[in-house]
Amino acid sequence: MITELAQNEYNPYYLNYIKKAKHDDIVLGLQHSKEEFASFVTNLPEDKWLFSYADSKWTIAEVMQHLIDTERIFSYRALCFARNDKSALPGFNQDEYVPYANANKTTKKEMLADFLAVRESTISLFKRLTPDMSARIGEASQSPMSARAVGYIVPGHQQHHFEVINERYL
């Protein structure tokens, strides 16, 4: 687990994701998980892209889109917190996003390009944060969160979904 974070920097809901972050260095963790994502999507057999293990569950394409959407939202949160924005940021309902994302009409190549663009933006943001900026705490989903907590939640969230995919989809 990342020892740098205090308990007041994240909602306990995110602890599982934080524990799954593989690097203490946020930028290194984001870069490493970017490479893992690229390798996963590139090596995934085409016939698995639209596979779902149950009728009510997402396809792998939808899971990948969920990771991208979540990263966009969380990166915005990190930016707001780092800039000392005191606005209470809303939550989002992931299940309401998926049907409108058109993920199952998106090719692996298109999805990978989208992910890489989003991740490079996230990495760029975290490269520029000073320790003080990174430690700033804001509010999202009616809970406190620091900018640096986002830097661990994003790759940990990705790792969580990769574990689910490996257990249930492949």
C-alpha positions as CSV (number, residue, x, y, z in Angstrom):
1,M,0.0,0.0,0.0
2,I,1.0,3.6,-0.6
3,T,2.2,4.8,2.8
4,E,2.3,8.5,1.9
5,L,-1.5,9.0,1.9
6,A,-3.4,9.9,5.1
7,Q,-6.8,8.5,5.6
8,N,-8.4,11.9,5.2
9,E,-7.2,12.1,1.6
10,Y,-9.7,9.6,0.2
11,N,-13.0,7.9,0.9
12,P,-12.5,4.4,2.3
13,Y,-14.3,3.1,-0.8
14,Y,-11.1,3.7,-2.8
15,L,-8.7,1.9,-0.4
16,N,-8.9,-1.3,-2.5
17,Y,-7.8,0.6,-5.6
18,I,-5.0,2.4,-3.7
19,K,-3.7,-0.9,-2.4
20,K,-3.5,-2.2,-6.0
21,A,-1.3,0.7,-7.1
22,K,2.1,-0.8,-7.8
23,H,4.4,2.2,-7.4
24,D,5.0,4.8,-4.8
25,D,6.0,7.2,-7.5
26,I,2.7,8.4,-9.2
27,V,4.2,9.2,-12.6
28,L,6.0,5.9,-12.7
29,G,2.8,4.0,-11.7
30,L,0.8,5.8,-14.4
31,Q,3.5,5.1,-17.1
32,H,3.7,1.4,-16.0
33,S,0.0,0.9,-16.1
34,K,-0.2,2.7,-19.5
35,E,2.1,0.0,-20.9
36,E,0.1,-2.7,-19.3
37,F,-3.1,-1.4,-20.8
38,A,-1.5,-1.1,-24.3
39,S,-0.2,-4.6,-24.1
40,F,-3.5,-6.0,-22.9
41,V,-5.5,-4.4,-25.6
42,T,-3.0,-5.2,-28.3
43,N,-2.8,-8.8,-27.3
44,L,-6.5,-9.4,-26.7
45,P,-8.0,-11.7,-29.3
46,E,-10.6,-10.0,-31.5
47,D,-13.3,-12.4,-30.5
48,K,-13.0,-11.4,-26.9
49,W,-13.4,-7.6,-27.5
50,L,-17.2,-7.8,-27.4
51,F,-17.4,-10.7,-25.0
52,S,-19.4,-10.4,-21.7
53,Y,-19.5,-13.2,-19.2
54,A,-23.2,-12.6,-18.4
55,D,-26.1,-10.8,-20.0
56,S,-26.2,-7.9,-17.6
57,K,-22.4,-7.4,-17.5
58,W,-20.2,-5.1,-19.6
59,T,-18.2,-6.3,-22.6
60,I,-14.5,-6.0,-22.4
61,A,-14.8,-3.0,-24.8
62,E,-17.2,-1.4,-22.3
63,V,-14.8,-2.0,-19.4
64,M,-12.0,-0.4,-21.3
65,Q,-14.2,2.6,-22.1
66,H,-15.2,2.8,-18.4
67,L,-11.5,3.0,-17.5
68,I,-11.0,5.9,-19.9
69,D,-14.1,7.8,-18.7
70,T,-13.2,7.3,-15.1
71,E,-9.7,8.5,-15.7
72,R,-11.0,11.7,-17.5
73,I,-13.2,12.4,-14.5
74,F,-10.6,11.7,-11.9
75,S,-7.9,13.7,-13.7
76,Y,-10.3,16.7,-13.7
77,R,-10.8,16.2,-10.0
78,A,-7.0,16.1,-9.4
79,L,-6.6,19.3,-11.4
80,C,-9.3,21.1,-9.4
81,F,-7.9,20.0,-6.1
82,A,-4.3,20.9,-7.1
83,R,-5.5,24.4,-8.1
84,N,-7.3,24.7,-4.7
85,D,-10.7,24.8,-6.2
86,K,-13.2,24.6,-3.3
87,S,-16.1,23.5,-5.4
88,A,-17.9,20.4,-4.4
89,L,-17.4,18.1,-7.4
90,P,-20.3,15.8,-8.3
91,G,-20.1,12.0,-8.4
92,F,-20.9,10.1,-11.5
93,N,-22.9,7.0,-12.2
94,Q,-20.7,4.6,-14.2
95,D,-23.7,2.5,-15.2
96,E,-25.4,5.5,-16.7
97,Y,-22.3,6.4,-18.8
98,V,-21.7,3.0,-20.4
99,P,-24.8,2.8,-22.6
100,Y,-24.0,6.2,-24.1
101,A,-20.3,5.6,-24.8
102,N,-20.7,3.5,-27.9
103,A,-17.9,1.3,-26.8
104,N,-19.1,-1.7,-28.7
105,K,-18.8,0.2,-31.9
106,T,-15.2,1.3,-31.2
107,T,-12.3,-0.8,-32.5
108,K,-9.5,-1.9,-30.3
109,K,-7.2,0.4,-32.2
110,E,-9.5,3.4,-31.7
111,M,-9.9,2.6,-28.0
112,L,-6.2,2.3,-27.5
113,A,-5.5,5.6,-29.1
114,D,-8.1,7.3,-26.9
115,F,-6.7,5.7,-23.8
116,L,-3.1,6.7,-24.7
117,A,-4.2,10.3,-25.3
118,V,-6.0,10.4,-21.9
119,R,-3.2,8.8,-20.0
120,E,-0.5,11.1,-21.5
121,S,-2.6,14.0,-20.4
122,T,-2.9,12.5,-16.9
123,I,0.9,11.9,-16.7
124,S,1.6,15.4,-17.9
125,L,-0.7,16.8,-15.1
126,F,1.1,14.8,-12.4
127,K,4.6,15.6,-13.7
128,R,3.8,19.3,-13.2
129,L,2.3,19.1,-9.7
130,T,4.5,20.2,-6.8
131,P,4.3,18.3,-3.5
132,D,2.1,21.1,-2.1
133,M,-0.3,21.0,-5.1
134,S,-0.5,17.2,-5.0
135,A,-1.4,17.2,-1.3
136,R,-4.3,19.6,-1.6
137,I,-7.6,18.2,-0.7
138,G,-10.9,18.9,-2.3
139,E,-14.4,17.3,-2.3
140,A,-15.8,14.9,-4.8
141,S,-18.8,12.7,-4.4
142,Q,-19.4,14.3,-1.0
143,S,-16.0,13.0,0.3
144,P,-12.6,14.5,0.7
145,M,-9.9,13.5,-1.8
146,S,-6.4,14.8,-2.5
147,A,-4.9,15.2,-5.9
148,R,-2.2,12.6,-5.1
149,A,-4.8,10.1,-4.1
150,V,-6.2,10.3,-7.6
151,G,-2.7,9.4,-8.9
152,Y,-2.9,6.1,-7.0
153,I,-6.6,5.4,-7.6
154,V,-6.4,5.6,-11.4
155,P,-3.8,2.8,-11.9
156,G,-5.3,0.8,-9.0
157,H,-8.7,1.0,-10.6
158,Q,-7.2,-0.2,-13.8
159,Q,-5.5,-3.1,-12.0
160,H,-8.8,-4.0,-10.3
161,H,-10.6,-4.3,-13.7
162,F,-7.8,-6.3,-15.2
163,E,-8.1,-8.8,-12.4
164,V,-11.8,-9.1,-13.0
165,I,-11.3,-9.6,-16.7
166,N,-8.7,-12.3,-16.1
167,E,-10.9,-14.1,-13.7
168,R,-14.2,-13.8,-15.5
169,Y,-13.7,-13.0,-19.1
170,L,-10.6,-14.9,-20.3
